[in-house]
Amino acid sequence: MPSDVDRKPAHRVELRVSGEGRGFDPTTVQPDHHGLSIIRKHASATGADLTIESQPDQGTEIVVMWEERQ
């Protein structure tokens, strides 16, 4: 039986949110920061991959990617 990684996605959803606001240094934000912890919790609950990229004064991009495998 092929592993889940070997299977082709049947459906794929990608949510990308970005802004050119203040941004932040991800290394200095506590893991339980309220807003980020909610995003992580919901992504995890759905089995989605989450990427958060940010730099001070450079804005932030949040990407949530979910794939249903056959």
All heavy atoms as a GROMACS GRO file, in nm:
protein
  545
    1MET      N    1   0.085  -0.118   0.000
    1MET     CA    2   0.000   0.000   0.000
    1MET      C    3   0.089   0.124   0.000
    1MET      O    4   0.180   0.135   0.082
    1MET     CB    5  -0.091  -0.004   0.122
    1MET     CG    6  -0.176   0.119   0.137
    1MET     SD    7  -0.289   0.102   0.277
    1MET     CE    8  -0.430   0.172   0.201
    2PRO      N    9   0.065   0.219  -0.091
    2PRO     CA   10   0.149   0.340  -0.095
    2PRO      C   11   0.129   0.424   0.031
    2PRO      O   12   0.021   0.427   0.088
    2PRO     CB   13   0.099   0.416  -0.218
    2PRO     CG   14  -0.010   0.337  -0.278
    2PRO     CD   15  -0.035   0.217  -0.194
    3SER      N   16   0.235   0.491   0.069
    3SER     CA   17   0.224   0.580   0.185
    3SER      C   18   0.141   0.703   0.147
    3SER      O   19   0.120   0.731   0.030
    3SER     CB   20   0.362   0.624   0.233
    3SER     OG   21   0.417   0.716   0.142
    4ASP      N   22   0.094   0.775   0.250
    4ASP     CA   23   0.014   0.895   0.227
    4ASP      C   24   0.091   0.997   0.143
    4ASP      O   25   0.034   1.069   0.063
    4ASP     CB   26  -0.028   0.956   0.361
    4ASP     CG   27  -0.136   1.060   0.345
    4ASP    OD1   28  -0.228   1.037   0.265
    4ASP    OD2   29  -0.127   1.164   0.412
    5VAL      N   30   0.223   1.002   0.159
    5VAL     CA   31   0.306   1.098   0.086
    5VAL      C   32   0.309   1.064  -0.062
    5VAL      O   33   0.314   1.152  -0.147
    5VAL     CB   34   0.450   1.100   0.145
    5VAL    CG1   35   0.541   1.187   0.062
    5VAL    CG2   36   0.447   1.146   0.289
    6ASP      N   37   0.302   0.934  -0.096
    6ASP     CA   38   0.310   0.891  -0.235
    6ASP      C   39   0.180   0.914  -0.313
    6ASP      O   40   0.180   0.913  -0.434
    6ASP     CB   41   0.346   0.743  -0.243
    6ASP     CG   42   0.485   0.715  -0.188
    6ASP    OD1   43   0.570   0.806  -0.193
    6ASP    OD2   44   0.507   0.602  -0.141
    7ARG      N   45   0.072   0.931  -0.243
    7ARG     CA   46  -0.057   0.947  -0.308
    7ARG      C   47  -0.072   1.088  -0.364
    7ARG      O   48  -0.028   1.185  -0.304
    7ARG     CB   49  -0.170   0.920  -0.210
    7ARG     CG   50  -0.170   0.778  -0.161
    7ARG     CD   51  -0.281   0.758  -0.063
    7ARG     NE   52  -0.271   0.625  -0.004
    7ARG     CZ   53  -0.347   0.583   0.092
    7ARG    NH1   54  -0.441   0.660   0.141
    7ARG    NH2   55  -0.333   0.462   0.140
    8LYS      N   56  -0.138   1.097  -0.477
    8LYS     CA   57  -0.163   1.228  -0.538
    8LYS      C   58  -0.281   1.295  -0.468
    8LYS      O   59  -0.376   1.229  -0.430
    8LYS     CB   60  -0.191   1.211  -0.686
    8LYS     CG   61  -0.073   1.155  -0.762
    8LYS     CD   62  -0.090   1.181  -0.908
    8LYS     CE   63   0.022   1.120  -0.987
    8LYS     NZ   64   0.150   1.174  -0.968
    9PRO      N   65  -0.275   1.428  -0.454
    9PRO     CA   66  -0.386   1.496  -0.389
    9PRO      C   67  -0.514   1.488  -0.474
    9PRO      O   68  -0.509   1.508  -0.594
    9PRO     CB   69  -0.340   1.641  -0.376
    9PRO     CG   70  -0.212   1.652  -0.449
    9PRO     CD   71  -0.167   1.517  -0.490
   10ALA      N   72  -0.625   1.456  -0.408
   10ALA     CA   73  -0.754   1.456  -0.476
   10ALA      C   74  -0.809   1.598  -0.480
   10ALA      O   75  -0.867   1.640  -0.580
   10ALA     CB   76  -0.852   1.364  -0.404
   11HIS      N   77  -0.790   1.670  -0.371
   11HIS     CA   78  -0.833   1.809  -0.361
   11HIS      C   79  -0.725   1.886  -0.285
   11HIS      O   80  -0.663   1.832  -0.195
   11HIS     CB   81  -0.965   1.821  -0.284
   11HIS     CG   82  -1.077   1.752  -0.352
   11HIS    ND1   83  -1.110   1.621  -0.328
   11HIS    CD2   84  -1.166   1.796  -0.444
   11HIS    CE1   85  -1.214   1.587  -0.401
   11HIS    NE2   86  -1.250   1.691  -0.473
   12ARG      N   87  -0.712   2.011  -0.320
   12ARG     CA   88  -0.611   2.094  -0.254
   12ARG      C   89  -0.669   2.234  -0.235
   12ARG      O   90  -0.729   2.290  -0.327
   12ARG     CB   91  -0.486   2.102  -0.340
   12ARG     CG   92  -0.380   2.190  -0.283
   12ARG     CD   93  -0.260   2.187  -0.374
   12ARG     NE   94  -0.164   2.285  -0.334
   12ARG     CZ   95  -0.046   2.298  -0.387
   12ARG    NH1   96  -0.009   2.219  -0.485
   12ARG    NH2   97   0.035   2.391  -0.345
   13VAL      N   98  -0.650   2.285  -0.114
   13VAL     CA   99  -0.695   2.420  -0.083
   13VAL      C  100  -0.577   2.496  -0.024
   13VAL      O  101  -0.507   2.444   0.064
   13VAL     CB  102  -0.811   2.419   0.020
   13VAL    CG1  103  -0.850   2.560   0.058
   13VAL    CG2  104  -0.929   2.341  -0.034
   14GLU      N  105  -0.554   2.615  -0.075
   14GLU     CA  106  -0.446   2.698  -0.023
   14GLU      C  107  -0.503   2.835   0.012
   14GLU      O  108  -0.569   2.898  -0.071
   14GLU     CB  109  -0.335   2.714  -0.126
   14GLU     CG  110  -0.220   2.800  -0.077
   14GLU     CD  111  -0.108   2.809  -0.177
   14GLU    OE1  112  -0.061   2.703  -0.223
   14GLU    OE2  113  -0.068   2.921  -0.211
   15LEU      N  114  -0.478   2.876   0.134
   15LEU     CA  115  -0.518   3.009   0.181
   15LEU      C  116  -0.390   3.087   0.207
   15LEU      O  117  -0.304   3.044   0.282
   15LEU     CB  118  -0.600   2.999   0.309
   15LEU     CG  119  -0.629   3.132   0.380
   15LEU    CD1  120  -0.720   3.219   0.295
   15LEU    CD2  121  -0.690   3.106   0.517
   16ARG      N  122  -0.378   3.200   0.141
   16ARG     CA  123  -0.259   3.284   0.154
   16ARG      C  124  -0.303   3.423   0.194
   16ARG      O  125  -0.382   3.487   0.123
   16ARG     CB  126  -0.183   3.287   0.022
   16ARG     CG  127  -0.051   3.358   0.025
   16ARG     CD  128   0.017   3.346  -0.109
   16ARG     NE  129   0.045   3.208  -0.143
   16ARG     CZ  130   0.162   3.147  -0.122
   16ARG    NH1  131   0.261   3.213  -0.066
   16ARG    NH2  132   0.180   3.022  -0.157
   17VAL      N  133  -0.255   3.470   0.310
   17VAL     CA  134  -0.288   3.603   0.359
   17VAL      C  135  -0.158   3.677   0.380
   17VAL      O  136  -0.067   3.627   0.448
   17VAL     CB  137  -0.367   3.595   0.493
   17VAL    CG1  138  -0.398   3.734   0.543
   17VAL    CG2  139  -0.493   3.513   0.477
   18SER      N  140  -0.147   3.794   0.322
   18SER     CA  141  -0.024   3.871   0.340
   18SER      C  142  -0.057   4.018   0.357
   18SER      O  143  -0.161   4.065   0.313
   18SER     CB  144   0.071   3.851   0.222
   18SER     OG  145   0.012   3.895   0.102
   19GLY      N  146   0.032   4.085   0.424
   19GLY     CA  147   0.016   4.228   0.444
   19GLY      C  148   0.151   4.294   0.457
   19GLY      O  149   0.250   4.230   0.493
   20GLU      N  150   0.156   4.420   0.424
   20GLU     CA  151   0.281   4.495   0.429
   20GLU      C  152   0.288   4.582   0.554
   20GLU      O  153   0.347   4.689   0.552
   20GLU     CB  154   0.293   4.580   0.302
   20GLU     CG  155   0.298   4.496   0.177
   20GLU     CD  156   0.302   4.579   0.051
   20GLU    OE1  157   0.307   4.704   0.059
   20GLU    OE2  158   0.298   4.519  -0.057
   21GLY      N  159   0.228   4.532   0.662
   21GLY     CA  160   0.225   4.607   0.787
   21GLY      C  161   0.356   4.602   0.863
   21GLY      O  162   0.463   4.590   0.805
   22ARG      N  163   0.345   4.607   0.994
   22ARG     CA  164   0.464   4.615   1.081
   22ARG      C  165   0.547   4.488   1.080
   22ARG      O  166   0.667   4.492   1.098
   22ARG     CB  167   0.422   4.645   1.225
   22ARG     CG  168   0.359   4.779   1.241
   22ARG     CD  169   0.327   4.811   1.383
   22ARG     NE  170   0.305   4.692   1.464
   22ARG     CZ  171   0.275   4.693   1.591
   22ARG    NH1  172   0.261   4.807   1.653
   22ARG    NH2  173   0.257   4.582   1.658
   23GLY      N  174   0.485   4.373   1.065
   23GLY     CA  175   0.558   4.248   1.072
   23GLY      C  176   0.607   4.223   1.214
   23GLY      O  177   0.581   4.301   1.305
   24PHE      N  178   0.679   4.114   1.233
   24PHE     CA  179   0.734   4.081   1.364
   24PHE      C  180   0.847   3.982   1.346
   24PHE      O  181   0.864   3.922   1.241
   24PHE     CB  182   0.626   4.024   1.457
   24PHE     CG  183   0.560   3.898   1.404
   24PHE    CD1  184   0.608   3.773   1.438
   24PHE    CD2  185   0.450   3.907   1.320
   24PHE    CE1  186   0.548   3.657   1.390
   24PHE    CE2  187   0.388   3.792   1.272
   24PHE     CZ  188   0.437   3.668   1.307
   25ASP      N  189   0.926   3.964   1.451
   25ASP     CA  190   1.035   3.867   1.450
   25ASP      C  191   0.980   3.738   1.507
   25ASP      O  192   0.954   3.729   1.628
   25ASP     CB  193   1.151   3.919   1.534
   25ASP     CG  194   1.269   3.824   1.536
   25ASP    OD1  195   1.257   3.709   1.487
   25ASP    OD2  196   1.375   3.864   1.588
   26PRO      N  197   0.960   3.634   1.425
   26PRO     CA  198   0.901   3.510   1.473
   26PRO      C  199   0.981   3.442   1.585
   26PRO      O  200   0.924   3.369   1.665
   26PRO     CB  201   0.897   3.420   1.349
   26PRO     CG  202   0.907   3.512   1.233
   26PRO     CD  203   0.984   3.631   1.282
   27THR      N  204   1.109   3.470   1.593
   27THR     CA  205   1.191   3.406   1.697
   27THR      C  206   1.166   3.466   1.835
   27THR      O  207   1.205   3.407   1.936
   27THR     CB  208   1.341   3.415   1.664
   27THR    OG1  209   1.380   3.553   1.661
   27THR    CG2  210   1.372   3.350   1.531
   28THR      N  211   1.101   3.583   1.841
   28THR     CA  212   1.077   3.646   1.970
   28THR      C  213   0.932   3.635   2.017
   28THR      O  214   0.901   3.677   2.127
   28THR     CB  215   1.116   3.795   1.967
   28THR    OG1  216   1.032   3.863   1.872
   28THR    CG2  217   1.262   3.814   1.930
   29VAL      N  218   0.846   3.576   1.933
   29VAL     CA  219   0.705   3.562   1.969
   29VAL      C  220   0.688   3.431   2.047
   29VAL      O  221   0.734   3.326   2.003
   29VAL     CB  222   0.616   3.562   1.844
   29VAL    CG1  223   0.471   3.537   1.880
   29VAL    CG2  224   0.630   3.693   1.770
   30GLN      N  225   0.620   3.440   2.161
   30GLN     CA  226   0.594   3.320   2.241
   30GLN      C  227   0.504   3.223   2.163
   30GLN      O  228   0.411   3.265   2.094
   30GLN     CB  229   0.526   3.359   2.372
   30GLN     CG  230   0.609   3.448   2.460
   30GLN     CD  231   0.735   3.375   2.507
   30GLN    OE1  232   0.733   3.259   2.541
   30GLN    NE2  233   0.846   3.447   2.507
   31PRO      N  234   0.532   3.091   2.171
   31PRO     CA  235   0.451   2.993   2.097
   31PRO      C  236   0.303   2.996   2.132
   31PRO      O  237   0.219   2.960   2.052
   31PRO     CB  238   0.511   2.858   2.136
   31PRO     CG  239   0.639   2.887   2.205
   31PRO     CD  240   0.637   3.031   2.248
   32ASP      N  241   0.271   3.042   2.254
   32ASP     CA  242   0.131   3.045   2.295
   32ASP      C  243   0.067   3.183   2.272
   32ASP      O  244  -0.040   3.210   2.325
   32ASP     CB  245   0.118   3.004   2.441
   32ASP     CG  246   0.192   3.098   2.536
   32ASP    OD1  247   0.277   3.176   2.489
   32ASP    OD2  248   0.167   3.091   2.657
   33HIS      N  249   0.131   3.267   2.191
   33HIS     CA  250   0.073   3.397   2.156
   33HIS      C  251  -0.069   3.371   2.105
   33HIS      O  252  -0.092   3.286   2.019
   33HIS     CB  253   0.157   3.466   2.049
   33HIS     CG  254   0.107   3.601   2.011
   33HIS    ND1  255   0.007   3.618   1.917
   33HIS    CD2  256   0.141   3.725   2.053
   33HIS    CE1  257  -0.017   3.748   1.904
   33HIS    NE2  258   0.062   3.814   1.985
   34HIS      N  259  -0.166   3.441   2.159
   34HIS     CA  260  -0.307   3.410   2.136
   34HIS      C  261  -0.344   3.396   1.988
   34HIS      O  262  -0.401   3.296   1.947
   34HIS     CB  263  -0.395   3.515   2.204
   34HIS     CG  264  -0.540   3.482   2.199
   34HIS    ND1  265  -0.593   3.373   2.265
   34HIS    CD2  266  -0.642   3.541   2.134
   34HIS    CE1  267  -0.724   3.369   2.242
   34HIS    NE2  268  -0.757   3.470   2.163
   35GLY      N  269  -0.314   3.495   1.908
   35GLY     CA  270  -0.353   3.490   1.766
   35GLY      C  271  -0.285   3.377   1.691
   35GLY      O  272  -0.349   3.302   1.617
   36LEU      N  273  -0.155   3.362   1.710
   36LEU     CA  274  -0.082   3.257   1.640
   36LEU      C  275  -0.121   3.118   1.688
   36LEU      O  276  -0.128   3.024   1.610
   36LEU     CB  277   0.069   3.278   1.654
   36LEU     CG  278   0.124   3.406   1.591
   36LEU    CD1  279   0.273   3.417   1.615
   36LEU    CD2  280   0.093   3.412   1.443
   37SER      N  281  -0.148   3.105   1.818
   37SER     CA  282  -0.186   2.973   1.870
   37SER      C  283  -0.320   2.929   1.813
   37SER      O  284  -0.340   2.810   1.785
   37SER     CB  285  -0.188   2.971   2.023
   37SER     OG  286  -0.290   3.052   2.074
   38ILE      N  287  -0.413   3.022   1.793
   38ILE     CA  288  -0.543   2.987   1.733
   38ILE      C  289  -0.523   2.941   1.589
   38ILE      O  290  -0.582   2.841   1.546
   38ILE     CB  291  -0.640   3.106   1.741
   38ILE    CG1  292  -0.682   3.129   1.886
   38ILE    CG2  293  -0.762   3.084   1.651
   38ILE    CD1  294  -0.763   3.255   1.908
   39ILE      N  295  -0.441   3.011   1.514
   39ILE     CA  296  -0.414   2.973   1.375
   39ILE      C  297  -0.352   2.834   1.372
   39ILE      O  298  -0.392   2.748   1.293
   39ILE     CB  299  -0.322   3.076   1.306
   39ILE    CG1  300  -0.396   3.209   1.290
   39ILE    CG2  301  -0.276   3.024   1.169
   39ILE    CD1  302  -0.306   3.323   1.246
   40ARG      N  303  -0.253   2.810   1.457
   40ARG     CA  304  -0.187   2.679   1.461
   40ARG      C  305  -0.286   2.569   1.500
   40ARG      O  306  -0.285   2.461   1.442
   40ARG     CB  307  -0.070   2.681   1.559
   40ARG     CG  308   0.049   2.757   1.509
   40ARG     CD  309   0.167   2.745   1.606
   40ARG     NE  310   0.280   2.819   1.557
   40ARG     CZ  311   0.318   2.937   1.604
   40ARG    NH1  312   0.254   2.992   1.705
   40ARG    NH2  313   0.423   2.999   1.552
   41LYS      N  314  -0.371   2.597   1.597
   41LYS     CA  315  -0.469   2.499   1.644
   41LYS      C  316  -0.565   2.460   1.532
   41LYS      O  317  -0.591   2.341   1.510
   41LYS     CB  318  -0.547   2.557   1.763
   41LYS     CG  319  -0.654   2.466   1.816
   41LYS     CD  320  -0.727   2.532   1.932
   41LYS     CE  321  -0.844   2.448   1.979
   41LYS     NZ  322  -0.917   2.513   2.088
   42HIS      N  323  -0.617   2.557   1.460
   42HIS     CA  324  -0.712   2.527   1.352
   42HIS      C  325  -0.644   2.455   1.236
   42HIS      O  326  -0.702   2.362   1.178
   42HIS     CB  327  -0.781   2.653   1.304
   42HIS     CG  328  -0.881   2.707   1.401
   42HIS    ND1  329  -0.996   2.641   1.434
   42HIS    CD2  330  -0.883   2.820   1.474
   42HIS    CE1  331  -1.065   2.710   1.522
   42HIS    NE2  332  -0.998   2.821   1.548
   43ALA      N  333  -0.525   2.495   1.202
   43ALA     CA  334  -0.453   2.426   1.094
   43ALA      C  335  -0.426   2.281   1.132
   43ALA      O  336  -0.448   2.190   1.053
   43ALA     CB  337  -0.322   2.499   1.063
   44SER      N  338  -0.381   2.260   1.254
   44SER     CA  339  -0.353   2.125   1.301
   44SER      C  340  -0.480   2.039   1.304
   44SER      O  341  -0.478   1.923   1.264
   44SER     CB  342  -0.291   2.131   1.440
   44SER     OG  343  -0.271   2.002   1.491
   45ALA      N  344  -0.590   2.096   1.349
   45ALA     CA  345  -0.716   2.022   1.360
   45ALA      C  346  -0.766   1.973   1.224
   45ALA      O  347  -0.833   1.870   1.216
   45ALA     CB  348  -0.823   2.108   1.427
   46THR      N  349  -0.733   2.045   1.118
   46THR     CA  350  -0.778   2.006   0.984
   46THR      C  351  -0.672   1.927   0.908
   46THR      O  352  -0.696   1.885   0.796
   46THR     CB  353  -0.815   2.130   0.900
   46THR    OG1  354  -0.700   2.213   0.885
   46THR    CG2  355  -0.928   2.208   0.963
   47GLY      N  356  -0.555   1.911   0.969
   47GLY     CA  357  -0.447   1.839   0.902
   47GLY      C  358  -0.376   1.923   0.798
   47GLY      O  359  -0.311   1.870   0.707
   48ALA      N  360  -0.387   2.054   0.808
   48ALA     CA  361  -0.325   2.144   0.711
   48ALA      C  362  -0.181   2.177   0.751
   48ALA      O  363  -0.145   2.168   0.868
   48ALA     CB  364  -0.406   2.273   0.701
   49ASP      N  365  -0.103   2.215   0.653
   49ASP     CA  366   0.031   2.266   0.676
   49ASP      C  367   0.022   2.417   0.693
   49ASP      O  368  -0.053   2.483   0.621
   49ASP     CB  369   0.125   2.235   0.559
   49ASP     CG  370   0.150   2.085   0.545
   49ASP    OD1  371   0.162   2.017   0.649
   49ASP    OD2  372   0.155   2.038   0.430
   50LEU      N  373   0.099   2.471   0.786
   50LEU     CA  374   0.096   2.614   0.814
   50LEU      C  375   0.236   2.671   0.802
   50LEU      O  376   0.332   2.615   0.854
   50LEU     CB  377   0.044   2.636   0.957
   50LEU     CG  378   0.050   2.779   1.010
   50LEU    CD1  379  -0.044   2.871   0.932
   50LEU    CD2  380   0.018   2.782   1.159
   51THR      N  381   0.245   2.783   0.732
   51THR     CA  382   0.371   2.856   0.720
   51THR      C  383   0.344   3.001   0.757
   51THR      O  384   0.250   3.062   0.704
   51THR     CB  385   0.425   2.850   0.576
   51THR    OG1  386   0.437   2.714   0.536
   51THR    CG2  387   0.561   2.918   0.566
   52ILE      N  388   0.426   3.054   0.846
   52ILE     CA  389   0.416   3.195   0.884
   52ILE      C  390   0.553   3.257   0.861
   52ILE      O  391   0.652   3.214   0.920
   52ILE     CB  392   0.374   3.213   1.031
   52ILE    CG1  393   0.238   3.147   1.055
   52ILE    CG2  394   0.372   3.361   1.069
   52ILE    CD1  395   0.195   3.144   1.200
   53GLU      N  396   0.559   3.355   0.773
   53GLU     CA  397   0.684   3.426   0.746
   53GLU      C  398   0.662   3.573   0.777
   53GLU      O  399   0.564   3.632   0.731
   53GLU     CB  400   0.726   3.407   0.601
   53GLU     CG  401   0.762   3.264   0.568
   53GLU     CD  402   0.815   3.248   0.427
   53GLU    OE1  403   0.846   3.350   0.362
   53GLU    OE2  404   0.824   3.134   0.382
   54SER      N  405   0.753   3.629   0.854
   54SER     CA  406   0.741   3.770   0.891
   54SER      C  407   0.877   3.824   0.929
   54SER      O  408   0.963   3.750   0.977
   54SER     CB  409   0.644   3.784   1.008
   54SER     OG  410   0.619   3.921   1.034
   55GLN      N  411   0.893   3.952   0.909
   55GLN     CA  412   1.012   4.025   0.953
   55GLN      C  413   0.967   4.164   0.996
   55GLN      O  414   0.876   4.221   0.935
   55GLN     CB  415   1.115   4.039   0.840
   55GLN     CG  416   1.177   3.909   0.797
   55GLN     CD  417   1.280   3.933   0.687
   55GLN    OE1  418   1.296   4.044   0.637
   55GLN    NE2  419   1.350   3.828   0.649
   56PRO      N  420   1.030   4.216   1.100
   56PRO     CA  421   0.993   4.351   1.143
   56PRO      C  422   1.002   4.451   1.027
   56PRO      O  423   1.096   4.446   0.947
   56PRO     CB  424   1.097   4.383   1.251
   56PRO     CG  425   1.141   4.250   1.302
   56PRO     CD  426   1.136   4.158   1.183
   57ASP      N  427   0.903   4.535   1.017
   57ASP     CA  428   0.894   4.638   0.912
   57ASP      C  429   0.888   4.583   0.770
   57ASP      O  430   0.908   4.658   0.675
   57ASP     CB  431   1.010   4.738   0.925
   57ASP     CG  432   1.012   4.806   1.059
   57ASP    OD1  433   0.904   4.840   1.110
   57ASP    OD2  434   1.122   4.824   1.115
   58GLN      N  435   0.863   4.453   0.754
   58GLN     CA  436   0.857   4.392   0.621
   58GLN      C  437   0.724   4.323   0.595
   58GLN      O  438   0.706   4.263   0.490
   58GLN     CB  439   0.971   4.290   0.605
   58GLN     CG  440   1.109   4.349   0.616
   58GLN     CD  441   1.139   4.447   0.504
   58GLN    OE1  442   1.112   4.421   0.387
   58GLN    NE2  443   1.193   4.562   0.538
   59GLY      N  444   0.634   4.323   0.690
   59GLY     CA  445   0.505   4.259   0.670
   59GLY      C  446   0.507   4.112   0.710
   59GLY      O  447   0.606   4.060   0.761
   60THR      N  448   0.395   4.046   0.683
   60THR     CA  449   0.375   3.907   0.723
   60THR      C  450   0.300   3.833   0.614
   60THR      O  451   0.213   3.889   0.547
   60THR     CB  452   0.292   3.900   0.854
   60THR    OG1  453   0.362   3.972   0.955
   60THR    CG2  454   0.270   3.757   0.900
   61GLU      N  455   0.334   3.705   0.596
   61GLU     CA  456   0.259   3.618   0.506
   61GLU      C  457   0.227   3.490   0.581
   61GLU      O  458   0.315   3.426   0.639
   61GLU     CB  459   0.337   3.586   0.379
   61GLU     CG  460   0.257   3.496   0.286
   61GLU     CD  461   0.326   3.472   0.155
   61GLU    OE1  462   0.433   3.408   0.155
   61GLU    OE2  463   0.272   3.516   0.051
   62ILE      N  464   0.100   3.452   0.579
   62ILE     CA  465   0.054   3.328   0.641
   62ILE      C  466  -0.004   3.241   0.531
   62ILE      O  467  -0.088   3.287   0.452
   62ILE     CB  468  -0.053   3.357   0.748
   62ILE    CG1  469   0.007   3.443   0.859
   62ILE    CG2  470  -0.110   3.226   0.804
   62ILE    CD1  471  -0.094   3.494   0.959
   63VAL      N  472   0.042   3.116   0.524
   63VAL     CA  473  -0.006   3.023   0.422
   63VAL      C  474  -0.056   2.898   0.492
   63VAL      O  475   0.016   2.838   0.572
   63VAL     CB  476   0.104   2.985   0.321
   63VAL    CG1  477   0.051   2.887   0.217
   63VAL    CG2  478   0.160   3.109   0.253
   64VAL      N  479  -0.180   2.861   0.463
   64VAL     CA  480  -0.239   2.737   0.513
   64VAL      C  481  -0.269   2.652   0.392
   64VAL      O  482  -0.338   2.695   0.299
   64VAL     CB  483  -0.368   2.763   0.593
   64VAL    CG1  484  -0.426   2.632   0.644
   64VAL    CG2  485  -0.342   2.858   0.708
   65MET      N  486  -0.213   2.528   0.388
   65MET     CA  487  -0.233   2.440   0.274
   65MET      C  488  -0.289   2.307   0.324
   65MET      O  489  -0.232   2.244   0.412
   65MET     CB  490  -0.105   2.415   0.199
   65MET     CG  491  -0.124   2.321   0.085
   65MET     SD  492  -0.041   2.352  -0.068
   65MET     CE  493   0.053   2.494  -0.049
   66TRP      N  494  -0.403   2.268   0.266
   66TRP     CA  495  -0.468   2.142   0.301
   66TRP      C  496  -0.485   2.060   0.175
   66TRP      O  497  -0.523   2.112   0.071
   66TRP     CB  498  -0.603   2.170   0.365
   66TRP     CG  499  -0.682   2.046   0.395
   66TRP    CD1  500  -0.672   1.969   0.506
   66TRP    CD2  501  -0.780   1.985   0.312
   66TRP    NE1  502  -0.759   1.863   0.498
   66TRP    CE2  503  -0.827   1.872   0.379
   66TRP    CE3  504  -0.834   2.016   0.187
   66TRP    CZ2  505  -0.925   1.788   0.327
   66TRP    CZ3  506  -0.931   1.932   0.134
   66TRP    CH2  507  -0.975   1.821   0.204
   67GLU      N  508  -0.452   1.931   0.184
   67GLU     CA  509  -0.469   1.841   0.071
   67GLU      C  510  -0.544   1.718   0.116
   67GLU      O  511  -0.509   1.658   0.218
   67GLU     CB  512  -0.334   1.799   0.012
   67GLU     CG  513  -0.260   1.912  -0.054
   67GLU     CD  514  -0.128   1.866  -0.117
   67GLU    OE1  515  -0.083   1.754  -0.089
   67GLU    OE2  516  -0.071   1.945  -0.192
   68GLU      N  517  -0.643   1.678   0.038
   68GLU     CA  518  -0.711   1.551   0.059
   68GLU      C  519  -0.645   1.451  -0.034
   68GLU      O  520  -0.634   1.476  -0.153
   68GLU     CB  521  -0.859   1.564   0.028
   68GLU     CG  522  -0.933   1.433   0.042
   68GLU     CD  523  -1.079   1.446   0.000
   68GLU    OE1  524  -1.104   1.481  -0.117
   68GLU    OE2  525  -1.163   1.423   0.086
   69ARG      N  526  -0.600   1.344   0.022
   69ARG     CA  527  -0.531   1.242  -0.060
   69ARG      C  528  -0.625   1.127  -0.094
   69ARG      O  529  -0.708   1.091  -0.014
   69ARG     CB  530  -0.410   1.191   0.013
   69ARG     CG  531  -0.316   1.305   0.048
   69ARG     CD  532  -0.174   1.265   0.031
   69ARG     NE  533  -0.087   1.376   0.059
   69ARG     CZ  534  -0.013   1.435  -0.034
   69ARG    NH1  535  -0.017   1.394  -0.156
   69ARG    NH2  536   0.066   1.534  -0.001
   70GLN      N  537  -0.606   1.072  -0.215
   70GLN     CA  538  -0.690   0.960  -0.260
   70GLN      C  539  -0.648   0.833  -0.190
   70GLN      O  540  -0.540   0.811  -0.153
   70GLN     CB  541  -0.677   0.941  -0.409
   70GLN     CG  542  -0.730   1.058  -0.487
   70GLN     CD  543  -0.715   1.038  -0.637
   70GLN    OE1  544  -0.648   0.948  -0.685
   70GLN    NE2  545  -0.778   1.125  -0.712
   0.00000   0.00000   0.00000
